[in-house]
Amino acid sequence: MPTLDREEYIEQGYFFRVMRERLTEGQPTQTVLERIDQEILSTTHLPMAIQFLAGEVKHSGLLSSGFARLKHYFTPFQAFIIEGSEDPTKRFTIDQGFLVLEREAEFRAGQISPAGLFVYQFEVVSRNRLGYDAGLEAMKADPVYDDAWREFLDIVKRQLGLVDFSDLIYARSAWYIKEQQHRDPGYESPREPLFGEKEGKIARANMGRDPLYLFAALQRQLGYPEVPRPRTREDVSVKIETLQTKVRDLEMRLKLLESEMRGTLDLSKLVKPEQLLDKPDEAW
């Protein structure tokens, strides 16, 4: 598929944001899709894509199948994200999926770079445990990546778990080549660098550390898009039990205050006399 025009990605970002907001409000997916195409800029192809998605949801009940069938408009990675959000075995909700796609579309509409897109997509897969093999395969089909990048993605797929992520970036950076040439002026890299000097320096500084530190540093220093953090599920039963314990503690404190005000406070009912001794009775 070809790379889309900037206005397409701007409208995609709006579409993903409105979908996320309205689904969070409890509106049905089918209802949102049937109305939102009227809000999209008509000079783009997105309204037609939304109409197709609405029909696909009506027939299959899934959004991901519609994304997958519109290969000429949506990327395989976008379809992969929606598919992951519809998988009941994964802790990845539909609103998280649309937020991921919203930020990616905003990045595509701006000063996108293959390096920045790769780091963003890889962190999305990593943080949300969506599956490296399927995720990297979906990334390979993105039109932003050329043959050199697709070869690199295959290398990442083979060496992930054997080689640190920081090492993979450092070894394909312009900074690595510069350091090698400093040691050996005649050094020539067998492969072209895919990352700049700054990415290489940051990767070099984060070797042996948690990859999340590398992601955060690239976001701070180079303006890479920030990946939404997975939300922790709140256990309502645990919250209720905690509140009940706090209420019982407050009731006990109130009873003690009332007894003290009346002059009827009996400490022997609260603490056994033998507990005040340094040693138990049998030791005496």
C-alpha positions in Angstrom: 0.0 0.0 0.0 1.2 3.5 -0.7 1.8 6.1 2.0 -1.3 8.3 2.4 -1.5 12.1 2.2 -1.0 14.1 5.4 -4.7 15.1 5.5 -5.7 11.4 5.6 -3.6 10.9 8.8 -5.0 14.0 10.4 -8.6 12.8 9.8 -7.6 9.3 11.0 -6.3 10.8 14.2 -9.6 12.5 14.8 -11.6 9.4 13.9 -9.6 7.2 16.4 -10.0 9.9 19.1 -13.8 10.2 18.7 -14.2 6.5 18.5 -12.3 6.1 21.8 -14.2 8.8 23.6 -17.7 7.6 22.4 -17.0 4.0 23.1 -15.8 5.0 26.6 -19.2 6.7 27.1 -20.9 3.5 26.4 -22.2 4.1 22.8 -22.4 1.0 20.6 -19.7 0.6 18.0 -22.2 0.3 15.2 -24.0 3.5 16.2 -20.8 5.5 16.3 -19.6 4.2 12.9 -23.0 5.0 11.3 -22.8 8.7 12.4 -19.1 9.7 12.5 -18.5 9.6 8.8 -20.5 12.8 8.5 -17.9 14.6 10.7 -14.9 13.5 8.6 -13.4 15.7 5.8 -15.2 14.6 2.6 -12.1 15.2 0.5 -10.4 12.2 2.1 -11.0 8.5 1.6 -11.8 8.0 5.3 -15.6 8.4 5.1 -15.8 5.5 2.6 -13.5 3.4 4.8 -15.8 4.1 7.9 -18.9 3.1 5.9 -17.1 -0.2 5.0 -16.2 -0.7 8.7 -19.8 -0.2 9.7 -21.0 -2.8 7.2 -18.3 -5.2 8.4 -19.2 -4.8 12.0 -22.9 -5.4 11.2 -22.0 -8.7 9.5 -19.1 -10.1 11.5 -19.3 -8.2 14.7 -15.6 -7.4 14.5 -13.7 -4.2 13.6 -10.4 -5.9 13.0 -11.7 -7.8 9.9 -12.7 -4.5 8.3 -9.3 -3.0 9.0 -7.6 -6.1 7.6 -9.7 -6.1 4.4 -9.0 -2.4 3.7 -5.3 -3.1 3.0 -5.0 -0.2 0.6 -6.0 2.3 3.3 -5.2 0.9 6.8 -1.8 -0.6 7.5 -1.4 -4.2 8.7 -0.2 -2.8 12.1 -3.4 -0.8 12.5 -5.4 -4.0 11.9 -3.1 -5.9 14.3 -3.8 -3.4 17.1 -7.6 -3.6 16.7 -7.4 -7.4 16.5 -5.4 -7.4 19.8 -8.0 -5.2 21.4 -10.8 -7.6 20.4 -8.9 -10.7 21.7 -10.4 -11.7 25.1 -7.2 -13.4 26.2 -5.2 -10.1 26.1 -5.4 -7.3 28.6 -5.7 -4.8 25.9 -9.0 -2.9 25.6 -10.5 -1.2 22.6 -10.1 2.3 24.0 -6.4 1.6 24.5 -6.1 0.3 21.0 -7.7 3.5 19.6 -5.4 5.7 21.7 -2.4 3.8 20.3 -3.6 4.4 16.8 -4.5 8.0 17.5 -1.0 8.9 18.6 0.5 7.0 15.7 -1.7 8.8 13.2 -0.6 12.2 14.7 3.0 11.1 14.3 2.4 10.2 10.7 0.8 13.5 10.0 3.9 15.3 11.4 7.6 14.8 10.9 7.6 11.1 10.8 10.7 9.0 10.6 11.1 5.2 10.2 13.3 5.1 13.3 10.7 6.9 15.4 7.8 4.8 14.0 9.8 1.6 14.7 10.5 2.4 18.3 6.9 3.5 18.9 5.4 0.3 17.4 7.9 -2.0 19.1 7.2 -0.4 22.5 3.4 -0.8 21.9 3.9 -4.5 21.2 6.2 -4.9 24.2 4.2 -3.0 26.8 0.9 -4.6 25.9 2.3 -8.2 25.3 0.6 -8.4 21.9 3.1 -10.9 20.5 6.5 -10.1 18.9 6.3 -12.4 15.9 2.9 -11.3 14.7 3.7 -7.6 15.6 7.0 -7.5 13.7 5.3 -9.2 10.7 2.6 -6.5 10.7 5.3 -3.8 11.0 7.2 -5.2 8.0 4.2 -4.5 5.6 4.1 -0.8 6.5 5.0 1.4 3.5 7.2 3.7 5.7 9.8 0.9 5.9 12.0 0.2 2.9 13.9 -3.0 2.1 16.7 -2.2 4.5 14.3 -1.7 7.3 12.4 -4.9 6.5 15.7 -6.8 6.6 16.4 -5.2 10.0 12.9 -6.2 11.3 13.7 -9.8 10.3 17.0 -9.5 12.3 15.1 -8.2 15.3 12.7 -11.0 15.1 15.5 -13.6 15.0 17.7 -12.1 17.7 15.1 -10.8 20.1 15.8 -12.4 23.5 19.4 -13.2 22.5 20.6 -9.7 22.0 19.6 -6.6 24.0 17.3 -4.2 22.3 19.7 -1.3 22.9 22.5 -3.3 21.2 20.3 -3.8 18.1 19.8 -0.1 17.8 23.4 0.9 18.6 24.8 -1.6 16.0 22.7 0.0 13.2 23.3 3.6 14.1 25.6 6.3 12.6 27.2 6.7 16.1 28.4 3.1 16.0 30.0 3.7 12.6 31.7 6.9 13.8 33.1 5.1 16.9 34.5 2.2 14.7 36.0 4.7 12.3 37.6 6.5 15.2 39.4 3.3 16.1 40.0 2.3 12.5 39.9 5.1 9.9 39.5 2.6 7.1 36.4 1.0 8.6 33.4 0.7 6.3 30.1 -0.6 7.5 28.6 -3.5 5.6 25.1 -2.1 6.1 23.7 1.4 5.9 22.8 3.0 9.3 19.1 3.1 10.1 19.4 5.3 13.2 21.2 8.6 13.7 24.0 9.5 15.9 21.7 10.7 18.7 19.8 7.4 18.7 23.1 5.5 18.8 24.4 7.6 21.8 21.2 7.0 23.7 21.2 3.3 23.0 24.9 3.1 24.0 24.1 4.8 27.3 21.2 2.3 28.0 23.1 -0.9 27.3 22.3 -3.6 30.0 19.4 -1.6 31.3 15.6 -2.1 31.1 14.5 -1.2 27.5 11.7 1.0 29.0 14.5 3.5 30.0 15.6 3.6 26.4 12.1 4.2 25.2 11.7 7.0 27.7 15.0 8.6 26.8 14.2 8.6 23.1 10.9 10.2 23.8 12.4 12.9 26.0 15.5 13.7 23.8 14.2 13.2 20.3 10.4 13.8 20.5 9.5 10.2 19.7 5.7 9.6 20.3 4.9 8.4 23.8 3.2 5.1 24.0 0.0 5.0 26.2 0.6 3.1 29.5 -1.5 0.0 30.1 -4.1 0.7 32.7 -4.1 -1.6 35.8 -7.4 -3.3 36.4 -9.1 -2.2 39.6 -10.4 -5.0 41.7 -13.7 -3.7 43.2 -13.9 -6.5 45.8 -10.5 -5.6 47.2 -11.5 -1.9 47.4 -14.7 -2.8 49.3 -12.8 -5.1 51.7 -10.3 -2.3 52.4 -13.0 0.2 53.1 -14.8 -2.2 55.4 -11.6 -2.7 57.4 -11.2 1.0 57.7 -14.8 1.5 58.8 -14.4 -1.2 61.5 -11.2 0.5 62.7 -13.0 3.9 63.0 -15.9 2.3 64.9 -13.4 0.8 67.4 -11.7 4.1 67.9 -15.0 5.8 68.5 -16.0 3.3 71.1 -12.7 3.8 72.9 -13.2 7.6 72.9 -16.7 7.2 74.2 -15.6 4.8 77.0 -12.8 7.2 78.0 -15.2 10.1 78.2 -17.5 8.1 80.4 -14.7 6.9 82.6 -15.5 3.3 81.9 -12.4 2.4 79.8 -11.1 -1.0 80.8 -7.6 -1.7 79.2 -7.7 -5.3 80.4 -10.4 -6.0 77.7 -8.0 -4.7 75.1 -4.7 -6.1 76.2 -4.1 -9.3 78.1 -1.9 -8.8 81.2 0.6 -11.5 80.2 1.2 -9.7 76.9 2.7 -6.8 78.9 5.4 -9.0 80.4 8.8 -9.4 78.8 8.5 -13.2 79.0 5.6 -15.7 78.9 4.3 -17.2 82.1 6.0 -20.6 81.6 9.5 -18.9 81.6 9.0 -17.8 85.2 
